[in-house]
Amino acid sequence: MTKRKIEHPKVFISYAWADEAYEKLVLGFASQLMSDGIDVIFDKWDLTEGNDTYAFMERCASDPSVTNVLMLLDPVYATKADQHSGGVGTETQIISAKVYNEVTQDKFIPVVMKRDPEGNVCKPTYLQGRLHFDLSTPEKYDTEYPRLVKTLYGEEIYAKPELGPKPSWVEKPIVVIPKALISYDALKGTQPQKEKSRAFAIALNKISDKLKTFADRMEGDILEPNDYIALYDETESIRSDFLQLVSYALYVEESHRCLADFFEENENYLPQHGNSHCSDIVKIRIHELFIYSIAFFLKNKDYSAAGYLLGRTYYNTNNRLTDYGADSYAMFYSGAEHQGLDQSIDARDDKRYLSGTGKYWIETLDPAFCSKEQFVFADLICFNYSVYGSDYRNLFLWFPITYVYSNRYNSEIERFSKKLTSHEFAQEVLPLFGTETVADFYKKVKEIEDGSQEKYREMRYRGCFESAPLLGNYIKAKDIGSFR
């Protein structure tokens, strides 16, 4: 339900008189609201000696021009409210009746200003079930105060996403490949690692053969949108087989090296056979499967394996810009090949997506393998490595086409970045970016932060307000590894 916009908010502040420090805190809060265009009725400003305090409070709580009543909570307020003592007790009698009798009302807003010595939020009994804003610490104040002000103006804090179409996978049957599952399950056994590595490589070769066979197919020059989507869906069983195999990678030593060889071999096969829509589709699948592989190792905290896939030098037979065709994982990025699938998804839904391919990847995501947030996080790590990584050998940065599907309020990339303040965690993830020491990683982040690294520019979709997030959006270089 859309909120009613409030052009000129007017609030009454209910609080408990306590020590001088707390009264200064309340006064500062009231003053900040006034500076942000919110008219505040406050006893220190509006109540003079001789006035009837009960009548003043009742009038403010009932006045229709008062758009909200803010109840500033601290341990003293909670005690006085429950004991019905003092001015707070009087206000409680007035406010609680309205809270109880007007179930749907949103005029009365609890605001936590101070906690008890044990760190607990203290609420009067009649407010226990109501949501509150928490301004009790400097960190919370910085994030919660803007949310409170938006609420007082009747603005939406979180915009409701646009309703999308029914995912195409809803009507698809779940396909299980029992023979592959049984075969791959043997990788968990006790046979020598050399045998496991050989079996893993053989399974990857079989998947490669399927991709190459599909890439060699010839289709007409023009495909209808539904035909292009159906063609892409034909390779879904290959994706399923690949993901099932990769899910056993932790049981196989050096599995990440086999995966790197798999991607390099298949990518180099395509330029020689890039003469059909099928070849384009395999290119897009390779791009998608690479992100899935990074997501798997990140999910399992195998930062060395993920770092190997990102930092390895790949031989690219189509690269004439570097000596000996040396390239990075950017060679697995599908660029122009996206267009057909992008346009087909747009036509299917009669919309103009920022990336139809990214939309379809999220729509058809395999949730048994990784979550949407983990997949997007992997795409963003590919982007961040192209900025911060020590062994990136491509002229172009990796553009994370799925970044718009990250949870903007509590994303995996934000949590990961903030954890880098821990020296122990920073040490743990150094292999992911190919750096030897925390100091070396600090230098990489500092270069971008200072603008001295010319290769980086802010990356975003054309016409999109949000840019692809970097680690540096959430942490300053000086704070990396600053805590034990």
C-alpha positions in Angstrom: 0.0 0.0 0.0 1.4 3.4 -1.0 2.1 5.8 1.9 0.4 9.2 2.2 3.0 11.8 1.4 3.4 14.4 4.2 4.5 17.8 2.9 5.0 19.4 6.4 5.5 16.9 9.1 4.8 17.9 12.7 5.7 15.7 15.6 5.3 15.7 19.4 8.1 14.3 21.4 7.3 12.2 24.5 10.4 11.4 26.7 11.4 10.9 30.3 13.3 13.5 32.2 16.6 11.9 33.3 20.1 13.2 33.7 21.5 16.2 32.0 23.4 14.2 29.4 20.3 12.4 28.3 18.3 15.7 28.1 21.1 17.1 25.9 20.8 14.0 23.7 17.0 14.6 23.3 17.5 18.3 22.7 20.0 17.5 19.9 17.7 15.0 18.3 14.8 17.5 18.3 17.0 20.2 16.9 18.2 17.9 14.1 14.6 17.1 13.2 13.8 20.8 13.0 16.8 21.4 10.7 15.4 18.6 8.4 12.1 20.5 8.0 10.1 18.6 10.7 8.2 20.9 13.1 8.8 19.6 16.6 6.5 20.2 19.6 8.8 19.9 22.6 8.1 20.8 26.2 11.3 22.8 26.5 10.1 25.0 23.6 6.4 24.9 23.9 5.4 24.5 27.5 5.8 27.4 29.9 5.4 27.6 33.6 1.8 27.6 34.8 0.5 25.6 31.8 -1.6 22.5 32.4 0.8 19.7 31.5 -2.0 17.1 31.2 -4.0 19.3 28.8 -0.9 20.1 26.8 0.0 16.4 26.3 -3.6 15.4 25.5 -3.9 18.1 23.0 -0.7 17.2 21.2 -1.6 13.5 21.1 -5.0 14.2 19.7 -4.2 17.2 17.5 -4.8 16.1 13.8 -2.1 18.5 12.7 0.4 16.5 14.7 1.3 13.8 12.1 3.3 11.6 14.5 4.1 11.2 18.2 7.6 10.0 18.9 8.1 8.1 22.1 11.8 8.3 23.0 12.6 5.1 24.9 15.2 4.6 27.6 15.1 2.5 30.8 13.6 5.4 32.8 10.8 5.9 30.2 9.9 2.2 30.4 9.8 2.1 34.2 7.7 5.3 34.5 5.3 4.2 31.8 4.7 0.8 33.4 4.3 2.4 36.9 2.2 5.3 35.5 4.4 7.8 37.3 5.4 11.3 36.4 4.7 13.0 33.1 5.5 9.8 31.2 2.9 8.0 33.2 0.3 10.6 32.3 1.2 10.4 28.6 1.1 6.7 28.7 -2.6 6.8 29.9 -3.4 9.0 26.9 -1.2 7.2 24.2 -1.8 3.6 25.3 -5.6 4.1 24.9 -5.1 5.2 21.4 -2.6 2.4 20.6 -5.0 -0.2 22.0 -8.2 1.2 20.4 -6.8 2.1 17.0 -5.1 -1.1 15.9 -4.2 0.1 12.4 -2.8 3.5 13.5 0.7 4.5 12.7 0.8 7.9 14.4 2.7 6.7 17.5 6.4 5.6 16.8 8.7 4.2 19.4 12.3 5.4 19.1 15.0 3.7 21.2 17.4 6.4 22.4 19.3 4.5 25.1 19.6 0.9 26.3 20.0 -0.5 29.7 23.6 -1.4 31.1 23.2 -5.0 29.7 22.4 -3.6 26.2 18.7 -4.5 26.3 16.0 -2.4 24.6 13.5 -1.2 27.3 9.9 -0.8 26.2 6.8 -0.2 28.2 4.5 -3.2 28.3 1.9 -1.6 25.9 4.6 -1.1 23.2 6.2 -4.6 23.4 4.7 -5.8 20.1 5.4 -2.6 18.1 8.3 -2.1 15.8 10.8 0.7 16.6 13.6 2.8 15.3 16.9 2.3 17.1 19.1 5.4 17.6 20.9 4.0 20.7 24.4 3.8 19.2 26.3 6.1 16.8 26.4 3.3 14.1 22.7 2.7 14.3 21.9 6.4 14.5 23.6 7.0 11.1 21.5 4.4 9.4 18.2 4.6 11.3 17.8 8.4 11.5 17.4 8.8 7.7 14.8 5.9 7.7 12.9 7.7 10.5 12.9 11.0 8.6 11.6 9.3 5.4 8.8 7.7 7.5 7.9 11.1 9.0 7.6 12.5 5.4 5.5 9.5 4.3 8.1 8.3 1.9 8.7 4.6 1.2 11.8 3.2 2.9 12.0 0.2 0.7 10.5 0.5 -2.8 8.4 -2.5 -3.8 10.0 -4.3 -6.8 8.1 -4.5 -10.0 6.0 -7.7 -10.4 7.7 -9.9 -12.9 6.3 -12.7 -15.1 5.9 -16.3 -14.1 9.4 -18.0 -14.4 9.6 -20.3 -17.3 11.1 -23.1 -15.1 7.8 -23.4 -13.1 6.2 -25.6 -15.7 9.4 -27.5 -16.5 9.8 -31.0 -15.0 12.7 -31.6 -12.7 15.3 -33.7 -14.6 17.4 -36.2 -12.7 20.3 -38.0 -14.3 20.7 -41.1 -12.1 23.7 -42.6 -14.0 25.7 -39.4 -13.6 24.8 -39.1 -10.0 25.9 -42.6 -9.3 29.1 -42.1 -11.2 30.0 -38.9 -9.5 29.1 -40.2 -6.1 32.1 -42.5 -6.4 34.4 -39.4 -6.2 33.5 -39.3 -2.5 35.1 -42.8 -2.0 38.5 -43.8 -0.6 40.3 -44.5 -3.9 43.6 -42.7 -4.5 43.5 -39.0 -5.4 45.2 -39.7 -8.7 42.3 -41.9 -9.7 39.7 -39.3 -8.5 41.4 -36.6 -10.6 41.5 -38.9 -13.6 37.7 -39.7 -13.2 36.9 -36.0 -12.7 38.8 -35.0 -15.9 37.1 -37.8 -17.9 33.7 -36.6 -16.8 34.6 -33.0 -17.8 35.8 -34.2 -21.2 32.4 -35.9 -21.7 30.7 -32.6 -20.9 33.1 -30.8 -23.3 32.1 -33.2 -26.1 28.5 -32.3 -25.6 29.2 -28.6 -25.8 31.3 -29.0 -28.9 28.7 -31.1 -30.6 26.1 -28.5 -29.9 28.3 -25.7 -31.0 28.8 -27.5 -34.4 25.1 -27.5 -35.1 23.8 -25.2 -37.8 20.6 -23.2 -37.3 18.9 -20.7 -39.7 20.2 -17.2 -39.9 17.0 -15.8 -38.3 15.4 -17.2 -35.1 12.2 -16.2 -33.5 12.5 -15.1 -29.9 10.9 -18.3 -28.6 13.1 -20.4 -30.8 16.2 -18.8 -29.4 15.1 -19.4 -25.8 14.2 -23.0 -26.6 17.7 -23.4 -28.2 19.3 -22.1 -25.1 17.2 -24.4 -23.0 18.5 -27.4 -24.9 21.8 -27.0 -23.2 20.2 -27.0 -19.7 20.9 -30.7 -19.3 24.6 -30.0 -20.0 24.6 -27.3 -17.3 22.9 -29.7 -14.9 25.5 -32.4 -15.6 28.3 -29.9 -15.1 26.9 -28.5 -11.8 26.4 -32.1 -10.5 30.1 -32.8 -11.2 31.4 -29.6 -9.7 29.4 -30.3 -6.5 32.0 -33.1 -5.9 35.0 -30.9 -6.6 35.9 -30.6 -2.9 36.6 -34.4 -2.9 39.1 -34.1 -5.7 42.5 -32.6 -5.3 43.4 -30.1 -8.0 39.8 -30.1 -9.4 40.1 -26.4 -10.0 43.0 -27.0 -12.4 40.8 -29.5 -14.4 38.1 -26.9 -14.5 40.5 -24.2 -15.7 41.6 -26.6 -18.5 37.9 -27.3 -19.3 37.1 -23.6 -19.8 40.2 -22.8 -21.8 39.7 -25.8 -24.1 36.0 -25.1 -24.9 36.5 -21.3 -25.3 39.3 -21.9 -27.8 37.2 -24.3 -29.7 34.5 -21.7 -30.4 36.3 -19.1 -32.5 37.0 -21.8 -35.1 33.4 -23.0 -35.0 31.6 -19.7 -34.3 29.4 -19.8 -37.3 25.9 -20.4 -35.8 23.5 -19.4 -33.1 24.5 -22.6 -31.4 28.0 -21.4 -31.0 26.8 -18.2 -29.5 24.7 -20.2 -27.0 27.6 -22.3 -25.9 29.6 -19.1 -25.4 26.9 -17.8 -23.1 26.8 -21.1 -21.2 30.6 -21.0 -20.7 30.2 -17.6 -19.2 27.4 -18.8 -16.9 29.2 -22.0 -15.9 32.4 -20.0 -15.0 30.3 -17.9 -12.6 28.8 -21.0 -11.1 32.3 -22.5 -10.6 33.4 -19.3 -8.7 30.2 -19.4 -6.7 30.8 -23.0 -5.6 34.3 -22.3 -4.3 33.3 -19.1 -2.6 30.4 -20.8 -0.9 32.7 -23.4 0.4 35.4 -20.9 1.4 38.0 -22.4 -0.9 39.5 -19.1 -1.7 42.7 -20.7 -3.2 40.7 -22.6 -5.8 38.6 -19.6 -6.7 41.7 -17.4 -6.8 43.4 -20.0 -9.1 40.5 -19.8 -11.7 40.6 -16.0 -11.5 44.4 -15.6 -11.5 45.6 -18.2 -14.0 47.0 -17.2 -17.3 44.9 -18.7 -20.0 46.0 -19.3 -23.6 43.6 -17.6 -26.0 44.1 -18.5 -29.7 41.9 -15.6 -30.6 43.9 -13.0 -28.6 46.3 -11.0 -30.8 46.7 -8.1 -28.3 49.2 -9.8 -26.0 52.3 -11.8 -26.3 51.8 -15.5 -27.0 48.0 -15.1 -26.6 48.2 -14.8 -22.8 44.8 -13.8 -21.4 42.7 -13.9 -18.3 39.4 -15.4 -17.4 37.8 -12.4 -19.2 38.1 -14.6 -22.4 35.1 -16.6 -21.0 32.9 -13.5 -21.0 30.2 -13.4 -23.7 29.7 -10.0 -25.1 28.0 -9.6 -28.5 26.8 -13.2 -28.1 24.3 -11.9 -25.5 22.3 -10.0 -28.0 20.1 -12.8 -29.3 19.1 -14.0 -25.9 18.7 -10.5 -24.5 16.3 -9.6 -27.3 14.4 -12.9 -27.0 13.8 -12.4 -23.2 12.7 -8.8 -23.8 10.3 -9.9 -26.5 8.9 -12.8 -24.4 8.0 -10.5 -21.5 7.3 -7.4 -23.6 9.9 -5.5 -21.4 13.2 -3.8 -21.8 15.5 -5.5 -19.3 19.0 -4.1 -18.5 20.2 -7.6 -19.5 17.8 -10.3 -20.7 20.6 -12.8 -20.3 21.2 -11.9 -16.7 17.4 -12.0 -16.1 17.2 -15.5 -17.5 20.2 -16.7 -15.5 18.5 -15.6 -12.3 15.1 -16.9 -13.4 16.5 -20.4 -14.2 19.1 -20.5 -11.4 19.8 -23.9 -9.9 18.9 -23.3 -6.2 20.2 -26.7 -5.1 23.7 -25.6 -6.3 23.8 -22.0 -5.0 21.5 -19.2 -4.0 20.8 -16.1 -6.1 22.9 -14.0 -3.8 25.8 -16.4 -4.0 25.6 -16.4 -7.8 25.5 -12.6 -8.0 28.3 -12.4 -5.4 30.5 -14.6 -7.7 29.8 -12.4 -10.6 30.8 -9.4 -8.5 34.0 -11.1 -7.3 34.9 -11.6 -11.0 34.4 -7.9 -11.5 36.4 -7.0 -8.3 39.3 -9.3 -9.3 39.5 -7.4 -12.6 40.0 -4.3 -10.6 42.0 -5.5 -7.5 43.5 -8.8 -8.7 47.2 -9.2 -9.1 47.2 -11.2 -12.3 44.5 -9.8 -14.5 45.7 -9.7 -18.2 42.9 -8.2 -20.2 42.3 -4.7 -21.4 38.7 -4.8 -20.5 37.2 -5.1 -17.0 34.7 -7.9 -16.3 31.2 -6.3 -16.3 28.9 -8.2 -13.8 25.7 -8.3 -15.7 23.8 -9.7 -12.7 24.8 -6.9 -10.2 21.3 -5.4 -10.3 19.9 -8.5 -8.7 22.0 -8.2 -5.5 20.2 -7.4 -2.3 21.0 -3.7 -2.0 20.3 -3.5 1.7 22.2 -6.6 2.9 24.3 -8.0 0.1 26.9 -10.7 0.2 29.5 -8.3 -1.3 28.8 -5.8 1.5 29.1 -8.4 4.2 32.3 -9.8 2.6 33.8 -6.3 2.3 33.1 -5.3 5.9 34.6 -8.6 7.2 37.9 -7.5 5.7 38.4 -5.3 8.8 39.4 -8.6 10.5 43.1 -9.2 10.0 42.5 -13.0 10.2 39.8 -12.9 7.5 41.9 -10.6 5.3 44.7 -13.1 5.5 42.3 -16.0 4.7 41.1 -14.4 1.5 44.4 -13.2 0.1 44.6 -16.1 -2.3 41.4 -15.0 -3.8 43.0 -11.9 -5.2 46.5 -13.3 -5.7 48.2 -11.1 -3.1 50.9 -12.2 -0.7 50.3 -9.9 2.3 47.5 -7.8 3.7 49.8 -4.8 3.0 49.9 -5.7 -0.7 46.1 -5.9 -0.8 45.8 -2.6 1.0 47.9 -1.0 -1.8 45.6 -2.4 -4.5 42.5 -1.0 -2.8 44.3 2.3 -2.0 45.1 2.8 -5.7 41.5 2.7 -6.6 40.4 4.8 -3.6 42.9 7.5 -4.5 42.0 7.4 -8.2 45.6 6.7 -9.2 44.7 3.4 -11.0 43.8 4.6 -14.5 42.3 1.3 -15.7 39.3 1.6 -13.4 36.2 3.5 -14.2 32.8 3.3 -12.5 30.8 0.7 -14.3 27.0 0.6 -14.6 24.2 -0.1 -17.1 23.3 2.9 -19.2 20.5 4.7 -17.6 20.9 2.8 -14.3 21.5 4.8 -11.1 23.4 2.1 -9.3 26.9 1.1 -10.4 28.5 -2.3 -10.0 29.8 -2.4 -6.4 33.4 -2.6 -5.5 34.9 -3.7 -2.1 35.9 -0.1 -1.7 32.3 1.0 -1.7 32.0 -0.6 1.8 35.5 -0.4 3.3 38.3 2.1 3.3 41.8 0.8 2.5 43.1 1.9 5.9 40.6 -0.3 7.7 41.6 -3.5 6.0 42.9 -5.9 8.6 42.7 -3.3 11.3 41.1 -5.6 13.9 42.3 -9.0 15.1 
